Every structure is written in C-alpha cells, then in structure tokens.
Amino acid sequence: MSELTVGDVIAERTVHLTRESLVRYAGASGDFNPIHYRDDVAARVGLAGVLAHGMLTMGLAVATIGEWLGDAGRIVDYAVNFSKPVVVDAETGADVTVSAKVGQVDDETARIDLTVTFDGTSVLGKAQVRVRRA
C-alpha cells in the first residue's frame, strides 16, 4: 500500500445476495424486521420488494478492501449515505457490485472511495473509508 495514486482501482467484486443471505444476516445482527424477508409486509408498507439490510450492504462494501488492506484495524473511519435500497428477488436474488478506488492520499492516510451499485444504480452515496497507510 506504499505506492498509491489517486484514481487507482484497488479492489472490485460482485456479491450475489439471496433471501437466505438476508435470513442469515438477520440472525447474526438481530434485525428481524419483516421487510427483509416477507413480500407481503414489504408491499404493505409501499416497498418494491424485500430489501437487503442497509448494514449488510454497508458491510459487504467495506469488506471488499479487506484483502488489499490486510488488517481491518487500519480503518480509521467509514461513512456512507444510503441512497437506494437493494431489492432481493425471491427467485433471482440481487447482485451488488463494489469498486474501491483511491480518492485521496496524504502522508499518514488514504481515502478509499467505494462505488456500490445494484441494478445499474448507486445504492450507497459518498461511501468513503479512511485507512492508515502502512
């Protein structure tokens, strides 16, 4: 991580979410809001379908830089704005794509900008991770 250039893409991946993914995350997080697993409840509250948990989306986004970073303890700050939900279809699931790009570099830290998309649209706005440089 010593040689970083603004604009360099350091990691990319696509994560396929299924309804099973959502149930597993609910069990791990304790968030059993039925909009994350019941179509009827999601429809009743005006949603386009069952939604992935926002924190699941946020977590899988930052996990994209894990291998490149080597030590998650080097993360100084992480913040996002939730801009669009990820709708997880019962049959086809949902693919969330993450691209991590160097946004800024100084002597001690680097800012990594995450672009997180679902269905061609950004789902996390201004997703930025500040990391200590090695």
N, C-alpha and C positions, 0 to 999 in steps of 0.2 A: 504494500500500500504506500510505499515511499514516493513513487512517481505517479502523481495524479494530475490529470489535465481536465479542466472544466470541459464538459461535453462528452467525456468518455463514458460509454455504457459498461458498467462493471458486472451486471447480472441481469438475467431475464428468465422468466419461466411462465408457464400457464398451469393453473391449478384447476382441476375438474372437481366441482362440488356436486354432491348428490344429497338427496333427502337424508340418507344415512349419515352423511358428513354433518348435517345440521343436528341430528339427534345426538350424535357423539359429542359435538361441541356443547350442546345443551347440558349433557350430563357432566362434562368437565367444568363448565362455567356456572352451572346452576340457573341459567336463564332458560326457563321453560315457557316463555311467552308463546302461546299457540300460533301466533303469526309466523313462527319459524317452523311449523310442521303441519298445520291444518289449513287446507284450502278454504274451507267454509268460513273460518274465522277471518282469514286474510281478506276474503271477498266482502264479508260483512262490514269490515272497517275501511273498505274502499281501496284496498291494495290490489296490484296487478297479479298477485300470486304470493306464494310462500316466499319469505325473504330470508337470505342469509343474515346471520347476526352481524351487526356492524363491527363488533370487536373481533369476530372471526376474520372478516375481510381485512381489517387493520393488521391483525396478527400475521396472516399469511403474506401480506405485503412486505412487512419488515423482515420476516423470515427469509425472504428472497436474497437478502445480502449476507445471510449467516455464514455461508461457506467462504465467501470473499473476505468477510470481516475476520473470521477465525475465532473471535472471542466477543460474545454479546455484551460483556462487561465494558466494552469500549464505546457503547452507545451512551451519549451524553444527554440527548433529547430526541423525542419523536413526537410529531404532531401531525394531525390530518384534519381536514374538513370533510364531512360526509356529504357528497353531492348527489348521489343516486343510489337507490338500493339494488342489490343483486337478487333477481328473482330466480329461484331454483325450481325448475320444472320437475314434476314427479317422474316423468319418463326420460327426459334428455339431460337433466341436471343443468349445470351452468359452468362455463369456462371463464375464469378470471385470469387476465394476463397482467403481469407486472414487469416493468422495465425500470432498472435502477441506473441513474446517470449522475455523474459528479456535477454538482451545481455550483460549488464554491470551495476554495481551498485556502487555508491560511497556515501559519507555522505549526499550530497545535491541533487543529481540527479540520474536518472536511464535511461539507453538507452534501448529502446524497438525496437527490430528488427522485421520488417514486411516481411513476405513471401507472395507474391501476385502472384497467378497463374491463367492462363486461358488455357484450353485445355491441362493441364498437364505440361505447360511450364511457367517459371517465366516471368512476364511482367514488374516488377519493380526490378531493381537490387539495392542492398545496400540501401534499404528503411529503414531509421532509424529515430526514434522520441526520442528526449531527453526531459524528463519531470522532473519537480521539485518533489521531494519526499514530502509526507505530513508530 
